[in-house]
Amino acid sequence: APFQKSIASIKSKMRSHVQVGMTEAQATQSVGDALRYVLQLPSEDFVAKVLAVNDVLHRQGMTCVKRKNYFTTGDGTYKGINARFTDAEGYEFEVQFHTADSFKAKAQTHLLYKEMQLAQNRLEKEQQKNPPNLDRQAKLTNDLAKYTNAMREIMTAVNKPAHVESLDGRS
């Protein structure tokens, strides 16, 4: 089933992209996960199922433009495969591929992820203040580490599907 980002989440993502130098048009185009599909696949033949979905979408005119394998890369706070596709008209959407374990862990870490984003945004705003409040920055940095470590702890229970590294670097 498709999941749509909230309007507030899309606006926040676009604002952060404009702040780092993108034009508004570029920021609008950069939100490739505004429409997201999440697939839970069996661990046993996970790689074959991911490739089969890719093939079906390709035959329907979709192009995989980017794929990240977070089972083998990343900072350990998320496990899954995120793929970005475009259709013939250039519209983008995201497909997340999960096992039962990684989907459960994603759900368990969702609130921590939101708290981490909030702390990161507050820290960035605090760092721009003049003069900076170093105590506040230290607290926010500590909060970020706490959320990150809690997410990593939850993700340690996620088993890597067999041969998932064969998907590295493939689109």
PyMOL commands that set and color helices and strands:
alter all, ss='L'
color gray80, all
select helices_A, chain A and resi 7-19+24-30+46-59+100-128+134-155+164-167
alter helices_A, ss='H'
color red, helices_A
select strands_A, chain A and resi 2-4+35-40+63-69+81-86+92-98
alter strands_A, ss='S'
color yellow, strands_A
deselect
rebuild
show_as cartoon
